[in-house]
């Protein structure tokens, strides 16, 4: 970064694992966020990651579902007839 004359601002929260002043680099400036502001800035602190995880789990479950099971569900619910299912098969 120094060779490209780039400057970096590294923001960090007040976690105990973040230590100040251990390493100084010429093109990197560090700044500590004010207390209790990470919940406003970090999606993981707002529960968004739980939503993303849930969507991923639904996707995995959906993709693991055999096609024949889905066809049977549609057929038993009488939403798709055998005739429509056979047309859908041709289109795929």
Biopython code that builds the backbone (N, CA, C, O; Angstrom):
import numpy as np
from Bio.PDB.StructureBuilder import StructureBuilder

atoms = [
    (1, "UNK", "N", (0.810, -1.186, 0.000)),
    (1, "UNK", "CA", (0.000, 0.000, 0.000)),
    (1, "UNK", "C", (0.864, 1.266, 0.000)),
    (1, "UNK", "O", (0.527, 2.266, -0.634)),
    (2, "UNK", "N", (1.953, 1.199, 0.705)),
    (2, "UNK", "CA", (2.816, 2.372, 0.772)),
    (2, "UNK", "C", (3.387, 2.694, -0.603)),
    (2, "UNK", "O", (3.480, 3.861, -0.984)),
    (3, "UNK", "N", (3.769, 1.658, -1.348)),
    (3, "UNK", "CA", (4.332, 1.864, -2.681)),
    (3, "UNK", "C", (3.314, 2.516, -3.615)),
    (3, "UNK", "O", (3.689, 3.258, -4.522)),
    (4, "UNK", "N", (2.031, 2.239, -3.394)),
    (4, "UNK", "CA", (0.972, 2.812, -4.229)),
    (4, "UNK", "C", (0.446, 4.125, -3.642)),
    (4, "UNK", "O", (-0.510, 4.703, -4.158)),
    (5, "UNK", "N", (1.070, 4.584, -2.574)),
    (5, "UNK", "CA", (0.686, 5.821, -1.891)),
    (5, "UNK", "C", (-0.785, 5.805, -1.466)),
    (5, "UNK", "O", (-1.498, 6.795, -1.630)),
    (6, "UNK", "N", (-1.227, 4.674, -0.919)),
    (6, "UNK", "CA", (-2.599, 4.537, -0.429)),
    (6, "UNK", "C", (-2.618, 4.645, 1.091)),
    (6, "UNK", "O", (-1.693, 4.204, 1.773)),
    (7, "UNK", "N", (-3.670, 5.230, 1.595)),
    (7, "UNK", "CA", (-3.864, 5.342, 3.036)),
    (7, "UNK", "C", (-5.085, 4.530, 3.438)),
    (7, "UNK", "O", (-6.058, 4.437, 2.690)),
    (8, "UNK", "N", (-5.024, 3.952, 4.611)),
    (8, "UNK", "CA", (-6.094, 3.094, 5.105)),
    (8, "UNK", "C", (-6.520, 3.582, 6.477)),
    (8, "UNK", "O", (-5.689, 3.918, 7.321)),
    (9, "UNK", "N", (-7.848, 3.615, 6.691)),
    (9, "UNK", "CA", (-8.397, 3.897, 8.009)),
    (9, "UNK", "C", (-9.002, 2.603, 8.513)),
    (9, "UNK", "O", (-9.936, 2.078, 7.908)),
    (10, "UNK", "N", (-8.486, 2.087, 9.605)),
    (10, "UNK", "CA", (-8.969, 0.847, 10.203)),
    (10, "UNK", "C", (-9.774, 1.189, 11.452)),
    (10, "UNK", "O", (-9.234, 1.686, 12.440)),
    (11, "UNK", "N", (-11.083, 0.912, 11.387)),
    (11, "UNK", "CA", (-11.962, 1.156, 12.529)),
    (11, "UNK", "C", (-12.106, -0.128, 13.323)),
    (11, "UNK", "O", (-12.210, -1.208, 12.741)),
    (12, "UNK", "N", (-12.115, -0.027, 14.652)),
    (12, "UNK", "CA", (-12.295, -1.214, 15.478)),
    (12, "UNK", "C", (-13.132, -0.863, 16.699)),
    (12, "UNK", "O", (-13.187, 0.288, 17.132)),
    (13, "UNK", "N", (-13.785, -1.898, 17.243)),
    (13, "UNK", "CA", (-14.656, -1.668, 18.401)),
    (13, "UNK", "C", (-13.873, -1.837, 19.698)),
    (13, "UNK", "O", (-12.654, -2.001, 19.685)),
    (14, "UNK", "N", (-14.582, -1.794, 20.800)),
    (14, "UNK", "CA", (-13.908, -1.827, 22.101)),
    (14, "UNK", "C", (-13.807, -3.236, 22.683)),
    (14, "UNK", "O", (-13.807, -3.397, 23.903)),
    (15, "UNK", "N", (-13.723, -4.243, 21.841)),
    (15, "UNK", "CA", (-13.541, -5.615, 22.326)),
    (15, "UNK", "C", (-12.205, -5.722, 23.059)),
    (15, "UNK", "O", (-11.222, -5.084, 22.683)),
    (16, "UNK", "N", (-12.187, -6.531, 24.099)),
    (16, "UNK", "CA", (-10.968, -6.672, 24.904)),
    (16, "UNK", "C", (-9.798, -7.219, 24.098)),
    (16, "UNK", "O", (-8.641, -6.962, 24.431)),
    (17, "UNK", "N", (-10.088, -7.967, 23.048)),
    (17, "UNK", "CA", (-9.013, -8.558, 22.248)),
    (17, "UNK", "C", (-8.304, -7.537, 21.359)),
    (17, "UNK", "O", (-7.228, -7.828, 20.838)),
    (18, "UNK", "N", (-8.875, -6.364, 21.176)),
    (18, "UNK", "CA", (-8.258, -5.333, 20.341)),
    (18, "UNK", "C", (-7.325, -4.484, 21.193)),
    (18, "UNK", "O", (-7.760, -3.770, 22.097)),
    (19, "UNK", "N", (-6.058, -4.573, 20.893)),
    (19, "UNK", "CA", (-5.058, -3.841, 21.667)),
    (19, "UNK", "C", (-4.559, -2.657, 20.853)),
    (19, "UNK", "O", (-4.440, -2.731, 19.630)),
    (20, "UNK", "N", (-4.274, -1.582, 21.542)),
    (20, "UNK", "CA", (-3.802, -0.372, 20.869)),
    (20, "UNK", "C", (-2.285, -0.284, 20.890)),
    (20, "UNK", "O", (-1.632, -0.727, 21.835)),
    (21, "UNK", "N", (-1.737, 0.297, 19.830)),
    (21, "UNK", "CA", (-0.342, 0.666, 19.796)),
    (21, "UNK", "C", (0.668, -0.456, 19.700)),
    (21, "UNK", "O", (1.849, -0.224, 19.958)),
    (22, "UNK", "N", (0.260, -1.668, 19.339)),
    (22, "UNK", "CA", (1.226, -2.767, 19.243)),
    (22, "UNK", "C", (2.090, -2.647, 17.994)),
    (22, "UNK", "O", (3.281, -2.955, 18.025)),
    (23, "UNK", "N", (1.485, -2.199, 16.891)),
    (23, "UNK", "CA", (2.211, -2.065, 15.625)),
    (23, "UNK", "C", (1.837, -0.727, 15.011)),
    (23, "UNK", "O", (0.666, -0.347, 15.002)),
    (24, "UNK", "N", (2.820, -0.019, 14.503)),
    (24, "UNK", "CA", (2.538, 1.232, 13.811)),
    (24, "UNK", "C", (2.984, 1.105, 12.369)),
    (24, "UNK", "O", (4.118, 0.721, 12.084)),
    (25, "UNK", "N", (2.077, 1.432, 11.466)),
    (25, "UNK", "CA", (2.372, 1.395, 10.040)),
    (25, "UNK", "C", (2.131, 2.784, 9.466)),
    (25, "UNK", "O", (1.189, 3.473, 9.857)),
    (26, "UNK", "N", (2.988, 3.187, 8.537)),
    (26, "UNK", "CA", (2.943, 4.572, 8.063)),
    (26, "UNK", "C", (1.676, 4.915, 7.283)),
    (26, "UNK", "O", (1.219, 6.056, 7.348)),
    (27, "UNK", "N", (1.111, 3.990, 6.568)),
    (27, "UNK", "CA", (-0.048, 4.297, 5.733)),
    (27, "UNK", "C", (-1.363, 3.806, 6.332)),
    (27, "UNK", "O", (-2.397, 3.845, 5.666)),
    (28, "UNK", "N", (-1.335, 3.347, 7.577)),
    (28, "UNK", "CA", (-2.548, 2.845, 8.213)),
    (28, "UNK", "C", (-2.812, 3.643, 9.484)),
    (28, "UNK", "O", (-1.953, 3.750, 10.360)),
    (29, "UNK", "N", (-4.011, 4.197, 9.566)),
    (29, "UNK", "CA", (-4.449, 4.921, 10.750)),
    (29, "UNK", "C", (-5.548, 4.106, 11.409)),
    (29, "UNK", "O", (-6.462, 3.633, 10.734)),
    (30, "UNK", "N", (-5.464, 3.939, 12.715)),
    (30, "UNK", "CA", (-6.500, 3.200, 13.436)),
    (30, "UNK", "C", (-7.341, 4.169, 14.257)),
    (30, "UNK", "O", (-6.854, 5.188, 14.745)),
    (31, "UNK", "N", (-8.618, 3.820, 14.395)),
    (31, "UNK", "CA", (-9.524, 4.630, 15.211)),
    (31, "UNK", "C", (-10.513, 3.708, 15.900)),
    (31, "UNK", "O", (-11.108, 2.829, 15.277)),
    (32, "UNK", "N", (-10.675, 3.924, 17.184)),
    (32, "UNK", "CA", (-11.612, 3.117, 17.976)),
    (32, "UNK", "C", (-13.003, 3.743, 17.861)),
    (32, "UNK", "O", (-13.169, 4.957, 17.976)),
    (33, "UNK", "N", (-13.996, 2.883, 17.633)),
    (33, "UNK", "CA", (-15.383, 3.346, 17.586)),
    (33, "UNK", "C", (-15.850, 3.708, 18.993)),
    (33, "UNK", "O", (-15.395, 3.107, 19.965)),
    (34, "UNK", "N", (-16.747, 4.676, 19.114)),
    (34, "UNK", "CA", (-17.297, 4.988, 20.439)),
    (34, "UNK", "C", (-18.032, 3.782, 21.017)),
    (34, "UNK", "O", (-18.517, 2.931, 20.272)),
    (35, "UNK", "N", (-18.113, 3.712, 22.331)),
    (35, "UNK", "CA", (-18.792, 2.588, 22.991)),
    (35, "UNK", "C", (-20.243, 2.483, 22.525)),
    (35, "UNK", "O", (-20.911, 3.482, 22.260)),
    (36, "UNK", "N", (-20.702, 1.241, 22.437)),
    (36, "UNK", "CA", (-22.096, 0.921, 22.112)),
    (36, "UNK", "C", (-22.547, 1.397, 20.731)),
    (36, "UNK", "O", (-23.741, 1.606, 20.513)),
    (37, "UNK", "N", (-21.616, 1.571, 19.801)),
    (37, "UNK", "CA", (-22.021, 1.957, 18.441)),
    (37, "UNK", "C", (-21.922, 0.799, 17.458)),
    (37, "UNK", "O", (-22.435, 0.896, 16.343)),
    (38, "UNK", "N", (-21.278, -0.286, 17.846)),
    (38, "UNK", "CA", (-21.128, -1.391, 16.891)),
    (38, "UNK", "C", (-22.470, -1.980, 16.495)),
    (38, "UNK", "O", (-22.627, -2.445, 15.366)),
    (39, "UNK", "N", (-23.443, -1.971, 17.399)),
    (39, "UNK", "CA", (-24.760, -2.514, 17.063)),
    (39, "UNK", "C", (-25.393, -1.717, 15.922)),
    (39, "UNK", "O", (-26.203, -2.256, 15.168)),
    (40, "UNK", "N", (-25.036, -0.460, 15.791)),
    (40, "UNK", "CA", (-25.567, 0.372, 14.713)),
    (40, "UNK", "C", (-24.836, 0.150, 13.398)),
    (40, "UNK", "O", (-25.388, 0.404, 12.327)),
    (41, "UNK", "N", (-23.606, -0.319, 13.475)),
    (41, "UNK", "CA", (-22.756, -0.395, 12.290)),
    (41, "UNK", "C", (-22.502, -1.803, 11.777)),
    (41, "UNK", "O", (-22.202, -1.981, 10.597)),
    (42, "UNK", "N", (-22.615, -2.794, 12.630)),
    (42, "UNK", "CA", (-22.256, -4.153, 12.237)),
    (42, "UNK", "C", (-23.500, -5.029, 12.146)),
    (42, "UNK", "O", (-24.177, -5.245, 13.151)),
    (43, "UNK", "N", (-23.811, -5.538, 10.948)),
    (43, "UNK", "CA", (-25.007, -6.362, 10.768)),
    (43, "UNK", "C", (-25.049, -7.584, 11.675)),
    (43, "UNK", "O", (-26.130, -7.993, 12.099)),
    (44, "UNK", "N", (-23.900, -8.177, 11.982)),
    (44, "UNK", "CA", (-23.899, -9.374, 12.821)),
    (44, "UNK", "C", (-24.425, -9.070, 14.220)),
    (44, "UNK", "O", (-24.995, -9.944, 14.872)),
    (45, "UNK", "N", (-24.237, -7.842, 14.680)),
    (45, "UNK", "CA", (-24.739, -7.451, 15.993)),
    (45, "UNK", "C", (-26.240, -7.169, 15.972)),
    (45, "UNK", "O", (-26.850, -7.009, 17.029)),
    (46, "UNK", "N", (-26.838, -7.107, 14.792)),
    (46, "UNK", "CA", (-28.255, -6.774, 14.669)),
    (46, "UNK", "C", (-29.117, -7.995, 14.388)),
    (46, "UNK", "O", (-30.325, -7.859, 14.194)),
    (47, "UNK", "N", (-28.532, -9.171, 14.361)),
    (47, "UNK", "CA", (-29.314, -10.370, 14.096)),
    (47, "UNK", "C", (-29.477, -10.683, 12.624)),
    (47, "UNK", "O", (-30.167, -11.643, 12.279)),
    (48, "UNK", "N", (-28.861, -9.901, 11.737)),
    (48, "UNK", "CA", (-28.979, -10.171, 10.302)),
    (48, "UNK", "C", (-28.348, -11.503, 9.929)),
    (48, "UNK", "O", (-28.812, -12.179, 9.011)),
    (49, "UNK", "N", (-27.295, -11.882, 10.638)),
    (49, "UNK", "CA", (-26.637, -13.143, 10.307)),
    (49, "UNK", "C", (-27.566, -14.319, 10.579)),
    (49, "UNK", "O", (-27.516, -15.317, 9.860)),
    (50, "UNK", "N", (-28.413, -14.222, 11.603)),
    (50, "UNK", "CA", (-29.373, -15.292, 11.860)),
    (50, "UNK", "C", (-30.329, -15.435, 10.686)),
    (50, "UNK", "O", (-30.669, -16.551, 10.295)),
    (51, "UNK", "N", (-30.765, -14.319, 10.124)),
    (51, "UNK", "CA", (-31.662, -14.346, 8.967)),
    (51, "UNK", "C", (-30.961, -14.968, 7.771)),
    (51, "UNK", "O", (-31.539, -15.800, 7.073)),
    (52, "UNK", "N", (-29.720, -14.569, 7.534)),
    (52, "UNK", "CA", (-28.957, -15.115, 6.410)),
    (52, "UNK", "C", (-28.740, -16.608, 6.603)),
    (52, "UNK", "O", (-28.873, -17.380, 5.653)),
    (53, "UNK", "N", (-28.404, -17.027, 7.826)),
    (53, "UNK", "CA", (-28.227, -18.457, 8.109)),
    (53, "UNK", "C", (-29.514, -19.222, 7.855)),
    (53, "UNK", "O", (-29.486, -20.317, 7.294)),
    (54, "UNK", "N", (-30.645, -18.654, 8.265)),
    (54, "UNK", "CA", (-31.936, -19.316, 8.065)),
    (54, "UNK", "C", (-32.235, -19.484, 6.585)),
    (54, "UNK", "O", (-32.690, -20.547, 6.161)),
    (55, "UNK", "N", (-31.985, -18.455, 5.802)),
    (55, "UNK", "CA", (-32.205, -18.540, 4.353)),
    (55, "UNK", "C", (-31.316, -19.621, 3.755)),
    (55, "UNK", "O", (-31.761, -20.386, 2.899)),
    (56, "UNK", "N", (-30.077, -19.691, 4.192)),
    (56, "UNK", "CA", (-29.154, -20.715, 3.684)),
    (56, "UNK", "C", (-29.640, -22.112, 4.047)),
    (56, "UNK", "O", (-29.588, -23.017, 3.214)),
    (57, "UNK", "N", (-30.113, -22.301, 5.282)),
    (57, "UNK", "CA", (-30.615, -23.618, 5.699)),
    (57, "UNK", "C", (-31.831, -24.022, 4.876)),
    (57, "UNK", "O", (-31.960, -25.183, 4.486)),
    (58, "UNK", "N", (-32.726, -23.069, 4.610)),
    (58, "UNK", "CA", (-33.898, -23.357, 3.775)),
    (58, "UNK", "C", (-33.455, -23.757, 2.378)),
    (58, "UNK", "O", (-33.999, -24.697, 1.799)),
    (59, "UNK", "N", (-32.479, -23.055, 1.835)),
    (59, "UNK", "CA", (-31.961, -23.363, 0.502)),
    (59, "UNK", "C", (-31.366, -24.769, 0.453)),
    (59, "UNK", "O", (-31.616, -25.518, -0.492)),
    (60, "UNK", "N", (-30.588, -25.126, 1.461)),
    (60, "UNK", "CA", (-29.982, -26.462, 1.510)),
    (60, "UNK", "C", (-31.068, -27.531, 1.594)),
    (60, "UNK", "O", (-31.006, -28.545, 0.899)),
    (61, "UNK", "N", (-32.066, -27.297, 2.453)),
    (61, "UNK", "CA", (-33.157, -28.272, 2.599)),
    (61, "UNK", "C", (-33.945, -28.405, 1.302)),
    (61, "UNK", "O", (-34.289, -29.515, 0.895)),
    (62, "UNK", "N", (-34.230, -27.291, 0.658)),
    (62, "UNK", "CA", (-34.985, -27.318, -0.603)),
    (62, "UNK", "C", (-34.214, -28.098, -1.670)),
    (62, "UNK", "O", (-34.790, -28.932, -2.368)),
    (63, "UNK", "N", (-32.933, -27.830, -1.794)),
    (63, "UNK", "CA", (-32.124, -28.513, -2.812)),
    (63, "UNK", "C", (-31.931, -29.991, -2.502)),
    (63, "UNK", "O", (-31.670, -30.781, -3.410)),
    (64, "UNK", "N", (-32.054, -30.378, -1.240)),
    (64, "UNK", "CA", (-31.904, -31.785, -0.864)),
    (64, "UNK", "C", (-33.189, -32.582, -1.101)),
    (64, "UNK", "O", (-33.169, -33.813, -1.083)),
    (65, "UNK", "N", (-34.293, -31.891, -1.322)),
    (65, "UNK", "CA", (-35.591, -32.546, -1.510)),
    (65, "UNK", "C", (-35.638, -33.220, -2.882)),
    (65, "UNK", "O", (-35.444, -32.558, -3.902)),
    (66, "UNK", "N", (-35.893, -34.526, -2.916)),
    (66, "UNK", "CA", (-35.989, -35.217, -4.207)),
    (66, "UNK", "C", (-37.171, -34.678, -5.024)),
    (66, "UNK", "O", (-38.220, -34.346, -4.470)),
    (67, "UNK", "N", (-36.991, -34.599, -6.320)),
    (67, "UNK", "CA", (-38.030, -34.068, -7.206)),
    (67, "UNK", "C", (-39.317, -34.877, -7.106)),
    (67, "UNK", "O", (-40.410, -34.314, -7.167)),
    (68, "UNK", "N", (-39.195, -36.190, -6.954)),
    (68, "UNK", "CA", (-40.396, -37.039, -6.893)),
    (68, "UNK", "C", (-41.258, -36.696, -5.685)),
    (68, "UNK", "O", (-42.484, -36.791, -5.752)),
    (69, "UNK", "N", (-40.628, -36.298, -4.576)),
    (69, "UNK", "CA", (-41.387, -35.907, -3.384)),
    (69, "UNK", "C", (-42.182, -34.631, -3.665)),
    (69, "UNK", "O", (-43.350, -34.523, -3.292)),
    (70, "UNK", "N", (-41.542, -33.676, -4.321)),
    (70, "UNK", "CA", (-42.233, -32.434, -4.663)),
    (70, "UNK", "C", (-43.389, -32.693, -5.624)),
    (70, "UNK", "O", (-44.471, -32.127, -5.470)),
    (71, "UNK", "N", (-43.156, -33.547, -6.611)),
    (71, "UNK", "CA", (-44.223, -33.885, -7.564)),
    (71, "UNK", "C", (-45.410, -34.508, -6.834)),
    (71, "UNK", "O", (-46.559, -34.151, -7.098)),
    (72, "UNK", "N", (-45.139, -35.433, -5.921)),
    (72, "UNK", "CA", (-46.218, -36.075, -5.164)),
    (72, "UNK", "C", (-46.990, -35.063, -4.320)),
    (72, "UNK", "O", (-48.215, -35.138, -4.227)),
    (73, "UNK", "N", (-46.283, -34.127, -3.711)),
    (73, "UNK", "CA", (-46.956, -33.098, -2.908)),
    (73, "UNK", "C", (-47.893, -32.263, -3.774)),
    (73, "UNK", "O", (-49.039, -32.016, -3.400)),
    (74, "UNK", "N", (-47.399, -31.830, -4.934)),
    (74, "UNK", "CA", (-48.233, -31.046, -5.848)),
    (74, "UNK", "C", (-49.433, -31.874, -6.320)),
    (74, "UNK", "O", (-50.549, -31.366, -6.418)),
    (75, "UNK", "N", (-49.191, -33.125, -6.602)),
    (75, "UNK", "CA", (-50.262, -33.993, -7.091)),
    (75, "UNK", "C", (-51.320, -34.192, -5.996)),
    (75, "UNK", "O", (-52.514, -34.068, -6.271)),
    (76, "UNK", "N", (-50.909, -34.494, -4.781)),
    (76, "UNK", "CA", (-51.855, -34.728, -3.682)),
    (76, "UNK", "C", (-52.615, -33.455, -3.297)),
    (76, "UNK", "O", (-53.762, -33.527, -2.857)),
    (77, "UNK", "N", (-51.990, -32.312, -3.458)),
    (77, "UNK", "CA", (-52.665, -31.044, -3.170)),
    (77, "UNK", "C", (-53.588, -30.639, -4.317)),
    (77, "UNK", "O", (-54.331, -29.662, -4.219)),
    (78, "UNK", "N", (-53.526, -31.406, -5.404)),
    (78, "UNK", "CA", (-54.319, -31.169, -6.614)),
    (78, "UNK", "C", (-54.052, -29.793, -7.213)),
    (78, "UNK", "O", (-54.938, -29.175, -7.803)),
    (79, "UNK", "N", (-52.823, -29.328, -7.054)),
    (79, "UNK", "CA", (-52.424, -28.067, -7.670)),
    (79, "UNK", "C", (-51.878, -28.289, -9.069)),
    (79, "UNK", "O", (-51.985, -27.414, -9.928)),
    (80, "UNK", "N", (-51.299, -29.446, -9.297)),
    (80, "UNK", "CA", (-50.813, -29.815, -10.629)),
    (80, "UNK", "C", (-51.322, -31.205, -10.962)),
    (80, "UNK", "O", (-51.238, -32.123, -10.146)),
    (81, "UNK", "N", (-51.838, -31.345, -12.140)),
    (81, "UNK", "CA", (-52.305, -32.655, -12.582)),
    (81, "UNK", "C", (-51.144, -33.420, -13.195)),
    (81, "UNK", "O", (-50.090, -32.846, -13.471)),
    (82, "UNK", "N", (-51.337, -34.704, -13.404)),
    (82, "UNK", "CA", (-50.309, -35.514, -14.067)),
    (82, "UNK", "C", (-49.981, -34.943, -15.436)),
    (82, "UNK", "O", (-48.830, -34.966, -15.873)),
    (83, "UNK", "N", (-51.007, -34.427, -16.110)),
    (83, "UNK", "CA", (-50.796, -33.863, -17.454)),
    (83, "UNK", "C", (-49.868, -32.649, -17.383)),
    (83, "UNK", "O", (-48.935, -32.539, -18.179)),
    (84, "UNK", "N", (-50.114, -31.745, -16.443)),
    (84, "UNK", "CA", (-49.248, -30.571, -16.294)),
    (84, "UNK", "C", (-47.842, -30.968, -15.860)),
    (84, "UNK", "O", (-46.864, -30.379, -16.320)),
    (85, "UNK", "N", (-47.733, -31.946, -14.991)),
    (85, "UNK", "CA", (-46.412, -32.412, -14.567)),
    (85, "UNK", "C", (-45.638, -32.984, -15.737)),
    (85, "UNK", "O", (-44.424, -32.796, -15.820)),
    (86, "UNK", "N", (-46.310, -33.679, -16.644)),
    (86, "UNK", "CA", (-45.609, -34.251, -17.796)),
    (86, "UNK", "C", (-45.164, -33.145, -18.746)),
    (86, "UNK", "O", (-44.108, -33.267, -19.365)),
    (87, "UNK", "N", (-45.941, -32.065, -18.879)),
    (87, "UNK", "CA", (-45.543, -30.927, -19.715)),
    (87, "UNK", "C", (-44.349, -30.223, -19.085)),
    (87, "UNK", "O", (-43.411, -29.846, -19.788)),
    (88, "UNK", "N", (-44.375, -30.044, -17.778)),
    (88, "UNK", "CA", (-43.246, -29.403, -17.096)),
    (88, "UNK", "C", (-41.977, -30.208, -17.304)),
    (88, "UNK", "O", (-40.897, -29.641, -17.468)),
    (89, "UNK", "N", (-42.102, -31.522, -17.299)),
    (89, "UNK", "CA", (-40.940, -32.380, -17.520)),
    (89, "UNK", "C", (-40.368, -32.165, -18.925)),
    (89, "UNK", "O", (-39.149, -32.157, -19.095)),
    (90, "UNK", "N", (-41.223, -31.992, -19.925)),
    (90, "UNK", "CA", (-40.771, -31.760, -21.303)),
    (90, "UNK", "C", (-40.034, -30.429, -21.403)),
    (90, "UNK", "O", (-39.020, -30.334, -22.095)),
    (91, "UNK", "N", (-40.531, -29.401, -20.718)),
    (91, "UNK", "CA", (-39.906, -28.081, -20.778)),
    (91, "UNK", "C", (-38.533, -28.059, -20.128)),
    (91, "UNK", "O", (-37.670, -27.275, -20.525)),
    (92, "UNK", "N", (-38.323, -28.904, -19.142)),
    (92, "UNK", "CA", (-37.024, -28.954, -18.470)),
    (92, "UNK", "C", (-36.096, -29.761, -19.313)),
    (92, "UNK", "O", (-34.934, -29.945, -18.951)),
]
sb = StructureBuilder()
sb.init_structure("model")
sb.init_model(0)
sb.init_chain("A")
sb.init_seg("    ")
for serial, (resi, resn, name, xyz) in enumerate(atoms, 1):
    if name == "N":
        sb.init_residue(resn, " ", resi, " ")
    sb.init_atom(name, np.array(xyz, "f"), 0.0, 1.0, " ", f" {name:<3s}", serial, name[0])
structure = sb.get_structure()
